[in-house]
Amino acid sequence: MPYLAVIGAAAGAGVGAIDAGGSGALPAQDAAIVERKIAAAANELRLAEKAVLAMADEARDVLPQTVVVLDTQTEFGRRAAATHKAPGYAGLLELRIAEIGFVGARGFSSDLAFFMTAEAKYFDAASGSLSLARGLVYQSDLRPPDHWSRDGARSLAAEIERGYRALAQRTVEAVLLGTDSDGTTLMGAPISSGRTCGLVPTDPAPRYDRFLLGQTHPVAVSADSVTPRLAWLPFVPRTGPGEPAQVRYDLRIWPGDGSQAAPIYERFGLTRAEHRVEVVLAPGALYLWSVRARVELHGRARALPWSAALQPRFEPHHDAARANYHSMTANGELREIRCPTSGALDGWFSPSVLWTPCRCLDFIPPRNYYRFVTPP
């Protein structure tokens, strides 16, 4: 029996206001460019479809069971979307892109940040009953207003892709891989250590510099070659006697200039806590990288969050952060649990200590990635 059917919700994304309030408004000409780009992304469920396809790809990479994208143009797909029942499947995972738009720093500057919110729901495919729900939020760094309209809104297009990929990835982690289990451990082992969420990089050894409010952030370190060796501390799950757990590692690398949302290099199912990159990277170039551990026990896959620095903390703007929630079953009912917010206007001033990639954040902010530079 296929394990999972994935489907996009029938409703499309709402478009947030381009004028983010206060001094964060785009000039009329730039706003028109940005509005067209966002409308094109949300039009006719294109954005939702891309998010669902990204979610299915994420699931296929890590789940031992079969994953199928339901075609809502067929009678079976339409019925599944309406009833949340899919005979022959174990579960149905639905993803809806809820809102996309901009938020501003309001009183602090004219800069704007792009945001995207989504809601994921997991249903028992036999009964159609809701088993788990998750509210998700993505937000970019604050940028000058003209950044979003420059070059035909090319940066906005890349940010939209980065957003739906991040939320699709987080959906698979939270709903299917148990990353949301309790926010502190996975199979008895801690999911964070020192300054790191997830696995701790060891080669190149990370370095940190000071950031705002006494926090730190990772800085670029030198790689040993244009085919660098990357290594990290191994993950050792605490299983019971006679319960061998198979540990595998997944690795991703992105260009450091933010020009591409998709990884330029990835490997899944590595058996050792190190890897020599098998393609030649550009000389003298900056790259971001992340790794995670996956564990299979009793036929079920679990995973650590993708590795990232715990600081600087990044709390999304309160208008976007309110869409973030976890869920748990209590007395037979599904209850929403929301992350506390500090009331920060733009995510930089007095962020809550829970807004890290190991807890409330549904994405890794650019400053939290570990990074390396290849030799010239």
Secondary structure, 3 states (H helix, E strand, C coil): CCCEEEEECCCCCEECCCCCCHHHCCCHHHHHHHHHHHHHHHHHHHHHHHHHHHHHHHHHHHCCCCEEECCCCCHHHHHHHHHCCCCCCCEEEEEEEEEEEEEECCCCCCCEEEEEEEEEEEEECCCCCEEEEEEEEEECCCECHHHHCHHHHHHHHHHHHHHHHHHHHHHHHHHHCCCCCCCCEECCEECEECCEECCCEEECCCEEEECHHHCEEEECEECCCCCCEEEECCCCCCCCCCCCCEEEEEEEEEECCCCCCCCCEEEEEECCCEEECCCCCCCCCEEEEEEEEEEEECCEEEECCCCEECCCCCCCCHHHHCCCEEEEEECCEEEEECCCCCCCCCCCCCCCCCCCCCCCCCCCCHHHCEEEECCC
